[in-house]
Amino acid sequence: MEVEKILVLCGCFLLWNPLIQSTQVYPGIKLRITQKGLDYGMQAGMEAIEPIVKKNGIPDFKGSESLEFLKVDYVDYNFSKVFSAKTLKVDVCAFCLMSSRAEGRAALFLAEIFFSGLINLSRSDTGHPTMKLEDCYVRVGHAHISFSGEFSVLYNSFAEPMEKPILKNLNKKLCPIIMDRFEDINANISSLEVVTKFGEDILLDYSLLEPPEITQSSIDLNLKGTFYQVGNLTDPPFQPVPFTLPDRGDSMLYIGISEYFLRSASFTYFLTGAFNITLTTKELSKHLIQNPQGIGSLFSQIAELYIMSQPLMMRVLTTEPPVVSLEPNNFTLNIPGSVVMLTKPKNATEEAIVSMDFVASTSVGLAILGQKLICSLSLNRFRLSGPESNRSSIEVLRFENILSSILHFGVFPLANARLQQGFPLPNPHQISLVKSDIEVHKGFLLVSTDLRYDPLWKKQHFGG
């Protein structure tokens, strides 16, 4: 009896386990920030902090210091002019010596600045990354004051004893300031758009699926990477599959673009009719009239009856979402479609003359331009659908040839022009992708890139 219970439990587990696995959500986009990228991020972070400190400053404070034979009241330490993240220069607006007041200026140099803290990276309910600083510790190890102005020679003689209380006050105040700045940064991160809109019809969801995965030498982020129609956030009728980024560290950032991401784009663009193109009489004429010897009797009659007397149009429609295939060094897109020849007599509705289904096999060229992935199509093969017995027909073969010519010279240039808008690649605000390269692997594309921090304050000051 006990054995039967165990077998029943095992059977239930085997049935239940696939259901658990089926709920696993895999990413459409993977990001990996390598050690090289993290090192650069520290450098860029110091650059980012500099203008923040310049703008907001370290809070001023007042106080006094009693020496063995001298009492100095520092009326106002003004920490508003910071020129370097490592060496800080500030102004002392006024100071008092014994009972007589003298005004002057001083430069305060800070060195041996040490900072440590635990940065907690997570994910908000809206799919935004979040960053929280915990266990902050800041220590400024050395301060040096140099006075100028009235009695500066005398004050410089007693500057060293004043440095200790300044360090004490600074070390007490810096962590709260830094914590506040991190709150500001987190607020900015939380306001970043994780959904990008393409034109009026399409949305791209880049939201974070789970908290970042942190290892000893990298940070991995899994993004949704799904396209939707505006007003319809229904997931496509297929699921992403897992893929693994290669173990590399030569670039700062690696972006894995899954086949699911591209299939999602293909499916959504199909639903919106973005692949459908209509060629006018003028666009058709150079392919039909200028090449009558390759048309065959059917198209010769069409050209004679319609092009010369009334407008003729060719409408290319996709009948199913184009099929994406990623193999090593090979990205292909097979497009099932239909070509319809139409005419529109004066004061009448359109009339279909000929309609035939086809499959176009294309190669996809890839390039990284700026912050976008750019695709371009080139025709490999065009084949009309229909019974195999009809394929030996000279007329059908000629029909294929002329339609292939129209697709190559008329339809694909229009499609490639639309594709030039590209797909925006995920990247932080004010960070540019440089030295980018792209490879085709089985099931995913791999973008390798370095990063460049382009803060707005640099562009404003240096015209970048």
ABEGO torsion letter per residue (X at the ends): XAAAAAAAAAAAAAAAAAAAAAABBBBABBBBBBAAAAAAAAAAAAAAAAAAAAAAEBBBBBEBBBBAABBBBBABBBBABBABAABBBBBBABBBBEABBBBBBBBBBBBGBBBBBBBBBBBBAAGBBBBBBBGBBBBBABBBBBBBEBGAAAAAAAAAAAAAAAAAAAAAAAAAAAAAAAAAAAAAAAABBABBBBEAABBBBABBABBBBBBAABBBBBBAGBBBBBGBABBBABBBBBBBBBBBAABABBBBBBAAAAAAAAAAAAAAGAABBBBBAAAAAAAAAABAAAAEAAAAAAAAAAAAABBBBBBBBBABBBBBBBBBGBBBBBBBBBBBBBBBBBGBBBBBABBBBBBBBBBBBBBBBEABBBBBBBBABBBBBEBAAAAABAAAAAAAAAAAAAAAAAAAAAAAAAAAAEBBBBBBBGBBBBGBBBBBBBGBBBBBBBBBBBBAAAAAAAGX
